[in-house]
Amino acid sequence: MALGFIKKVFTFGKEKPIEQQAPEEHLTPAQAAAIEAEVEPHSREEDLPVSPVDPVAPVEMETAGGPAADDARDVVEPVEPEPADEEPSEEELPPLLPGAEENTEIGIVPLSLLEAESEAGTESSPVSEPVLPKGFTTRVDEVPEPEVVAPRMTWYQRLRAGLARTSSQLTGQITALFTKRKLDEETLEDLEDLLIQSDLGVETAMRITGALSAERYGKDVTGEDVSRIMAAEISKVLSPVAKPLQLDLNHKPHVILVVGVNGTGKTTTIGKLAAKLSGSGLKVMLAAGDTFRAAAIEQLKIWADRTGSEFIGTRLGADAAGLAYDAFEQARAKKSDVLIIDTAGRLQNKAELMAELEKIVRVLNKLDPDAPHTVLQTLDATTGQNALQQVEIFRNVAGVSGLIMTKLDGTARGGILVGIAAKHKLPVYFIGVGEGVDDLEPFEADDFAKAIAGLTH
Ligand SMILES: Nc1nc2c(ncn2[C@@H]2O[C@H](COP(=O)(O)OP(=O)(O)OP(=O)(O)O)[C@@H](O)[C@H]2O)c(=O)[nH]1
């Protein structure tokens, strides 16, 4: 009866079986960390049915809740539960997560909307700071002193900080170029060269110098004039590609395949995405499709535990397409809303890597002709021009549907995103501005353009 009671209190709109609950949902961060540190790797006895595609090693399937979930329930000290017939009154129940009301027919939902809703609900959101239901308490000595948390930087502050090196280098060079000179042909050519060297691409460089010439040719011009016009022109290039990542939750699971060269931040970005999705009340499963790099499997499992997502992995060297097949089957059986599949960024050679990606797509197609529903490519901003070529390669092989530009914090090459947008016209859904779980921001064209041009918001 007590378990049933807990289930009623912690269900936020979407029915979520009690064993699915991530331990973190009703623990303070310190308690969750303590439990995570003690948890032994979960050993799996029975094998999942082997994929008919290729025999693979026993696929390890475990919920991120795993053993910790049981320990977690031990941590909450139940005192006399409410008498069975007394339903907790409305005001006692934690508020539903916005958008997680009974509506189970969620149609096409832009992820940024889900995120905005969960952000809106964060101060009272029970998921991060659950209010223990009446009749329960935790031992007083276990309740850690609330640590003083510095106010979180706004989106724009984090972006400005992330792009600081790009913008300071660019605006510094522009200022040096425009030392109170009247705008002439030579200055325009110098500016064009400078913009091309900043990875903005020839097309965008010419747009900027053309707009500047139209407005200021033969007149005095300052660095601020150039920054203002540069921001406006970059924004025009980026606006068409700044789109929300749409999830079609009418067909579960929505399969997101993440591809990209090794080291571009695939696994990290998957963790960040999983945090946003599960924080919005969606059921997420992560599949360790990078069976080439041992650390990648373990890394993804840690992200699954940290974000309360389900995890499915297999042994090193196993067939990635077989893992993808099993993951899809498991996600469908467990009614996961979203399945995110990690892939290898490196194999013996590029041809092998491309062949593996093609096979994964083929196998998923067999299970759902529309799957993978989204193919995200991660691009490392610090690699500059190389990122342009990478889009070409992966787009042809895996049918990339959108981009996530990572490592924009601390790099002086953030301009490459403009060059890629102008050339490939692929949606840019998010940008990575750090290694932390929150360091993934929805891509906003205007903010990005102003940040690169060094303009205050
Ligand atoms: N500064 C910074 N580091 C990042 C960002 N995203 C990822 N990283 C770091 O980049 C390194 C590589 O990230 P991974 O997620 O392992 O990259 P991957 O593409 O999965 O690599 P492979 O598994 O080798 O294919 C890690 O040290 C990450 O912490 C970011 O936005 N900013």
The ligand as a MOL file (V3000), in Angstrom:
LIG
                    3D

  0  0  0     0  0            999 V3000
M  V30 BEGIN CTAB
M  V30 COUNTS 32 34 0 0 0
M  V30 BEGIN ATOM
M  V30 1 N 34.8030 22.6390 -23.6960 0
M  V30 2 C 33.9400 21.7510 -24.1960 0
M  V30 3 N 34.2460 20.4150 -24.1990 0
M  V30 4 C 33.3260 19.5700 -24.7100 0
M  V30 5 C 32.0680 20.0070 -25.2210 0
M  V30 6 N 31.3820 18.8880 -25.6550 0
M  V30 7 C 32.1950 17.8150 -25.4160 0
M  V30 8 N 33.3540 18.2270 -24.8490 0
M  V30 9 C 34.5080 17.4010 -24.4540 0
M  V30 10 O 35.0700 16.8380 -25.6230 0
M  V30 11 C 35.6800 15.5640 -25.3130 0
M  V30 12 C 35.1220 14.4990 -26.2590 0
M  V30 13 O 33.7300 14.3570 -25.9750 0
M  V30 14 P 33.0110 12.9530 -26.2670 0
M  V30 15 O 31.5850 13.1280 -25.9310 0
M  V30 16 O 33.7480 11.8290 -25.6590 0
M  V30 17 O 33.2070 12.8670 -27.8570 0
M  V30 18 P 32.7870 11.6670 -28.8030 0
M  V30 19 O 32.4240 12.2790 -30.1140 0
M  V30 20 O 31.7910 10.8140 -28.1450 0
M  V30 21 O 34.1800 10.8990 -28.9300 0
M  V30 22 P 34.3810 9.3880 -29.4370 0
M  V30 23 O 33.6640 8.5240 -28.4410 0
M  V30 24 O 35.8780 9.1960 -29.4290 0
M  V30 25 O 33.7900 9.2880 -30.8040 0
M  V30 26 C 35.3100 15.2870 -23.8590 0
M  V30 27 O 36.4090 15.6530 -23.0440 0
M  V30 28 C 34.1380 16.2320 -23.5910 0
M  V30 29 O 34.0390 16.6140 -22.2350 0
M  V30 30 C 31.7960 21.4280 -25.1980 0
M  V30 31 O 30.7520 21.9270 -25.6330 0
M  V30 32 N 32.7510 22.2350 -24.6760 0
M  V30 END ATOM
M  V30 BEGIN BOND
M  V30 1 1 1 2
M  V30 2 2 2 3
M  V30 3 1 2 32
M  V30 4 1 3 4
M  V30 5 2 4 5
M  V30 6 1 4 8
M  V30 7 1 5 6
M  V30 8 1 5 30
M  V30 9 2 6 7
M  V30 10 1 7 8
M  V30 11 1 8 9
M  V30 12 1 9 10
M  V30 13 1 9 28
M  V30 14 1 10 11
M  V30 15 1 11 12
M  V30 16 1 11 26
M  V30 17 1 12 13
M  V30 18 1 13 14
M  V30 19 2 14 15
M  V30 20 1 14 16
M  V30 21 1 14 17
M  V30 22 1 17 18
M  V30 23 2 18 19
M  V30 24 1 18 20
M  V30 25 1 18 21
M  V30 26 1 21 22
M  V30 27 2 22 23
M  V30 28 1 22 24
M  V30 29 1 22 25
M  V30 30 1 26 27
M  V30 31 1 26 28
M  V30 32 1 28 29
M  V30 33 2 30 31
M  V30 34 1 30 32
M  V30 END BOND
M  V30 END CTAB
M  END
